[in-house]
């Protein structure tokens, strides 16, 4: 028999409780696969959200399993792979060549499941930490870490996302962030497993009575859920929404094609028609989705020597005509300013921007604000880029990574991140403009909401382009992130989306108005429209806004602290065994 290590705790250190049905011991791969399937069904497109509260019970059985470690971790990996293959299948919709990327993404993300089960086994088997503490701590810690750069940066499919429609419950997110909702879901899963594996009754001289441990654990769950619902009721009643600006949110439905797409003149004509439709409602602001303007915003610093400008352009786009780029830049500026002047309404345009400066060329994904009667503009440049969509990570050191994408070496995305968060000023209001997936990253949305320019932010305005995943579950999943951000920050969120779900969400996480996304087999432009809304400003503040990600940081600290303690115990056991 091999000796136990810190990574694989000795089962005899903390005896595992006898299962209520000890003879029923399915193979770990069956347990993991069942959990993966149930978890996938909890999310869109099936959206059986209640399954998330029970889905992880099978795989949690592996925490105390006495089967060989190889079998345990294989089973948890099978669970992760089953879940992620189903959960991110919509990645395939982006292009016929996206199959390798879908499989690679699912494979990488699946590895986090055995990591999570391993942390739980260390805490439960080696250190004797209760499962109802160790399971939520490990799961939240891993959710937190897997969403960070450079590990992945993909902050989708957290347990909390399955709760986005449960408005009375999700109010607690303004204390803990959405992480607290993940904690509640995992807490219930762990409690259910304890009900199965631990004795539920004890025999006493006066008769059979409930086991005290089960009573305590059940009381903990009741208090956690009941307290969250009571808190949610109180916080919703405290809402005192104030009238804000009237926004016209344009939803386009323009097909996205790698290396091509619709004629720019056709796209411009379509937006001109939608903007004309929007002006009939006399809004304070008209918003176009992310990067949908068919021409780039080109800004050449007058102090930049012409040879250096030519060199910068040649490095970015070999063979391009510098004079023509400069000419197009002037035409686009004139076109957009005249557009805003003609409709006499401020415009926010999602656009690719190119800034030629003495320090080099910067290429951004930009939210550009234009106002009538002035040539001054305001910009926010996206600070949190999407790996494999807006840049290719590690491509210089691992060239074969490019094979997992639909891009070629001479045509791959190479956007630059913005240098700092900023807001856009519209009269008395301040707008934070998370672009695309930035609204799915809690700490990025919080930075944009936390007065980056020295003025409190009033509204989060999400510009997105979900056209790559047309007619898939990605539309509803992306909306769920915006709902959670609205509650976390107690701030209204408005969304202007190409081929997705444009919507207005209040500070309670209630979707007040929305436009339907397209179905997968609908014709192009079928889901376009204008959503005109009056934004309810929320004067409330939140603990999460002030403190940030304190809960996942605490969970990560507990997990990291358990590893050296477990290693020390393992060494002590070995030392005593040798004696």
HELIX and SHEET records of a PDB file:
HELIX    1   1 UNK A   28  UNK A   42  1                                  15    
HELIX    2   2 UNK A   49  UNK A   53  5                                   5    
HELIX    3   3 UNK A   57  UNK A   60  1                                   4    
HELIX    4   4 UNK A   61  UNK A   63  5                                   3    
HELIX    5   5 UNK A   69  UNK A   87  1                                  19    
HELIX    6   6 UNK A   89  UNK A   94  5                                   6    
HELIX    7   7 UNK A   96  UNK A   98  5                                   3    
HELIX    8   8 UNK A   99  UNK A  121  1                                  23    
HELIX    9   9 UNK A  122  UNK A  126  3                                   5    
HELIX   10  10 UNK A  131  UNK A  146  1                                  16    
HELIX   11  11 UNK A  159  UNK A  163  5                                   5    
HELIX   12  12 UNK A  167  UNK A  170  1                                   4    
HELIX   13  13 UNK A  173  UNK A  176  1                                   4    
HELIX   14  14 UNK A  179  UNK A  197  1                                  19    
HELIX   15  15 UNK A  212  UNK A  237  1                                  26    
HELIX   16  16 UNK A  264  UNK A  279  1                                  16    
HELIX   17  17 UNK A  306  UNK A  316  1                                  11    
HELIX   18  18 UNK A  322  UNK A  343  1                                  22    
HELIX   19  19 UNK A  399  UNK A  404  5                                   6    
HELIX   20  20 UNK A  436  UNK A  440  5                                   5    
HELIX   21  21 UNK A  442  UNK A  449  1                                   8    
HELIX   22  22 UNK A  467  UNK A  469  5                                   3    
HELIX   23  23 UNK A  474  UNK A  489  1                                  16    
HELIX   24  24 UNK A  543  UNK A  547  1                                   5    
HELIX   25  25 UNK A  550  UNK A  578  1                                  29    
SHEET    1   A 2 UNK A 201  UNK A 204  0                                        
SHEET    2   A 2 UNK A 207  UNK A 210 -1                                        
SHEET    1   B 5 UNK A 297  UNK A 300  0                                        
SHEET    2   B 5 UNK A 346  UNK A 357  1                                        
SHEET    3   B 5 UNK A 285  UNK A 287  1                                        
SHEET    4   B 5 UNK A 242  UNK A 251  1                                        
SHEET    5   B 5 UNK A 529  UNK A 537 -1                                        
SHEET    1   C 4 UNK A 297  UNK A 300  0                                        
SHEET    2   C 4 UNK A 346  UNK A 357  1                                        
SHEET    3   C 4 UNK A 360  UNK A 370 -1                                        
SHEET    4   C 4 UNK A 377  UNK A 381 -1                                        
SHEET    1   D 6 UNK A 423  UNK A 426  0                                        
SHEET    2   D 6 UNK A 429  UNK A 432 -1                                        
SHEET    3   D 6 UNK A 459  UNK A 465  1                                        
SHEET    4   D 6 UNK A 492  UNK A 498  1                                        
SHEET    5   D 6 UNK A 503  UNK A 505 -1                                        
SHEET    6   D 6 UNK A 511  UNK A 514 -1                                        
END                                                                             
